Amino acid sequence: MKNVVVTGGAGYIGSHTVLSLIEYGYNPIIVDNFSNSSPKVIERLEKISNRDIKCYNIDCCNKDELDKVFKENDVFGVIHFAGYKAVGESVKLPLKYYENNLISLLNVVEVMHNNNSNNLIFSSSATVYGDPASVPIYEDFPLHVTNPYGRTKLMIEEILKDYVKANPDFKVALLRYFNPIGAHESGLIGEDPNGIPNNLMPYITQVCIGKLDHLNVFGDDYDTIDGTGVRDYVHVLDLARGHSLTLKKMEEINDNLLIYNLGTGKGSSVLEVVHEMEKVVGHKIHYVIANRRAGDIATCYANCDKAYKELGFKTQYNLYDMCQSSWNFQQKNPNGIR
Ligand SMILES: NC(=O)c1ccc[n+]([C@@H]2O[C@H](COP(=O)([O-])OP(=O)(O)OC[C@H]3O[C@@H](n4cnc5c(N)ncnc54)[C@H](O)[C@@H]3O)[C@@H](O)[C@H]2O)c1
């Protein structure tokens, strides 16, 4: 079994990807400093997969510690999830974002280089497209970012493009995620934000469970189906599988730069998500229309034909499944993963 280091593997997308890698015959090795996750996630992953999972409590900003992981294991590839991801916080604390996101990436690449590990998947984001001139968004659309978080993603994409030009034996896949929601069917792992959630789905489930009074819907006067913002919500299990398919592809081909959108290709408005969740919980959800948020765009959804044609990436879950599994996770973990 090929060893795959999963940085940030205890986090939301990383933990689901660890399970997918196991299904696809890889041996995941988690590297996480638990700055935004709980070590309990590892026990839960072991319970779901019924096997031991190697995990290192290491900060990727510490190059020497990271190097030890590669000295102790023969690492075929790395999926680099580790990083900070809150857009609002990145505007207030840009250096925190530049430091963690850029230094961890530079360390990962250098350590990979020194240990002859040549396949890297990087967690990029639809945020690199900024406010697109049209939808759906294709991979060759112009890139434009509006906040420090997004800028770290774009800078890293550029760094990796330069790196593969200089190192033709090194393969990189840039996966641009749209909006992952949902959770594993066991309800043991899922999105587990600290404090008040920044993202729509954990906010809605916390309203449903009574932790928050109501949902603020930021703007109902966008040029969309019902005036609320439209996003491409993708089930985290589909997204996770996208990583395993990408690794398989990297084993088969010689190209050393792959770029894919991972979404469903379909947009849903905030109110459509709310109404779908109402079907799941069986009652109305209290929401209030608030002012638009600075920097938010009206509509963002992907064209995913490239990932379908080249990777065989086809989503299996619909919006109802995403809402149902998110609610299942929230009910089983009313106070998060503790
Ligand atoms: N969730 C989304 O909506 C979304 C969308 C697009 C892109 N992404 C990107 O996907 C990646 C994973 O996102 P997520 O939602 O799973 O986030 P997450 O916060 O749940 O997971 C990130 C994990 O990385 C760990 N981590 C952070 N800095 C670290 C460091 N220096 N060393 C070791 N571990 C570190 C955290 O403890 C956490 O477990 C991030 O890079 C994020 O920017 C996420």
Ligand as a Chemical Component Dictionary entry (heavy atoms), coordinates in Angstrom:
data_LIG
# 
_chem_comp.id                   LIG 
_chem_comp.type                 NON-POLYMER 
_chem_comp.pdbx_formal_charge   0 
_chem_comp.three_letter_code    LIG 
# 
loop_
_chem_comp_atom.comp_id 
_chem_comp_atom.atom_id 
_chem_comp_atom.alt_atom_id 
_chem_comp_atom.type_symbol 
_chem_comp_atom.charge 
_chem_comp_atom.model_Cartn_x 
_chem_comp_atom.model_Cartn_y 
_chem_comp_atom.model_Cartn_z 
_chem_comp_atom.pdbx_ordinal 
LIG N1  N1  N 0  -14.178 23.979 3.909  1  
LIG C1  C1  C 0  -14.273 24.736 2.820  2  
LIG O1  O1  O 0  -15.325 25.308 2.545  3  
LIG C2  C2  C 0  -13.091 24.883 1.891  4  
LIG C3  C3  C 0  -13.303 25.396 0.598  5  
LIG C4  C4  C 0  -12.189 25.553 -0.241 6  
LIG C5  C5  C 0  -10.918 25.192 0.176  7  
LIG N2  N2  N 1  -10.760 24.695 1.452  8  
LIG C6  C6  C 0  -9.401  24.354 1.889  9  
LIG O2  O2  O 0  -9.367  22.972 2.211  10 
LIG C7  C7  C 0  -8.443  22.755 3.280  11 
LIG C8  C8  C 0  -9.140  21.985 4.379  12 
LIG O3  O3  O 0  -10.294 22.692 4.788  13 
LIG P1  P1  P 0  -11.200 22.182 5.992  14 
LIG O4  O4  O 0  -12.552 22.779 5.790  15 
LIG O5  O5  O -1 -11.056 20.730 6.149  16 
LIG O6  O6  O 0  -10.502 22.957 7.195  17 
LIG P2  P2  P 0  -10.225 22.470 8.690  18 
LIG O7  O7  O 0  -9.836  23.681 9.463  19 
LIG O8  O8  O 0  -11.351 21.640 9.197  20 
LIG O9  O9  O 0  -8.950  21.510 8.507  21 
LIG C9  C9  C 0  -7.639  22.008 8.440  22 
LIG C10 C10 C 0  -6.785  21.152 9.354  23 
LIG O10 O10 O 0  -5.444  21.610 9.269  24 
LIG C11 C11 C 0  -4.898  21.682 10.574 25 
LIG N3  N3  N 0  -3.810  22.678 10.511 26 
LIG C12 C12 C 0  -3.897  24.008 10.277 27 
LIG N4  N4  N 0  -2.672  24.561 10.245 28 
LIG C13 C13 C 0  -1.778  23.543 10.452 29 
LIG C14 C14 C 0  -0.370  23.466 10.507 30 
LIG N5  N5  N 0  0.406   24.537 10.373 31 
LIG N6  N6  N 0  0.197   22.259 10.733 32 
LIG C15 C15 C 0  -0.557  21.142 10.888 33 
LIG N7  N7  N 0  -1.893  21.153 10.838 34 
LIG C16 C16 C 0  -2.508  22.347 10.616 35 
LIG C17 C17 C 0  -6.053  22.037 11.491 36 
LIG O11 O11 O 0  -5.839  21.636 12.828 37 
LIG C18 C18 C 0  -7.204  21.268 10.833 38 
LIG O12 O12 O 0  -7.297  19.956 11.387 39 
LIG C19 C19 C 0  -7.943  24.134 3.725  40 
LIG O13 O13 O 0  -6.703  24.368 3.102  41 
LIG C20 C20 C 0  -8.994  25.075 3.168  42 
LIG O14 O14 O 0  -8.475  26.346 2.892  43 
LIG C21 C21 C 0  -11.814 24.519 2.306  44 
# 
loop_
_chem_comp_bond.comp_id 
_chem_comp_bond.atom_id_1 
_chem_comp_bond.atom_id_2 
_chem_comp_bond.value_order 
_chem_comp_bond.pdbx_ordinal 
LIG N1  C1  SING 1  
LIG C1  O1  DOUB 2  
LIG C1  C2  SING 3  
LIG C2  C3  SING 4  
LIG C2  C21 DOUB 5  
LIG C3  C4  DOUB 6  
LIG C4  C5  SING 7  
LIG C5  N2  DOUB 8  
LIG N2  C6  SING 9  
LIG N2  C21 SING 10 
LIG C6  O2  SING 11 
LIG C6  C20 SING 12 
LIG O2  C7  SING 13 
LIG C7  C8  SING 14 
LIG C7  C19 SING 15 
LIG C8  O3  SING 16 
LIG O3  P1  SING 17 
LIG P1  O4  DOUB 18 
LIG P1  O5  SING 19 
LIG P1  O6  SING 20 
LIG O6  P2  SING 21 
LIG P2  O7  DOUB 22 
LIG P2  O8  SING 23 
LIG P2  O9  SING 24 
LIG O9  C9  SING 25 
LIG C9  C10 SING 26 
LIG C10 O10 SING 27 
LIG C10 C18 SING 28 
LIG O10 C11 SING 29 
LIG C11 N3  SING 30 
LIG C11 C17 SING 31 
LIG N3  C12 SING 32 
LIG N3  C16 SING 33 
LIG C12 N4  DOUB 34 
LIG N4  C13 SING 35 
LIG C13 C14 SING 36 
LIG C13 C16 DOUB 37 
LIG C14 N5  SING 38 
LIG C14 N6  DOUB 39 
LIG N6  C15 SING 40 
LIG C15 N7  DOUB 41 
LIG N7  C16 SING 42 
LIG C17 O11 SING 43 
LIG C17 C18 SING 44 
LIG C18 O12 SING 45 
LIG C19 O13 SING 46 
LIG C19 C20 SING 47 
LIG C20 O14 SING 48 
# 
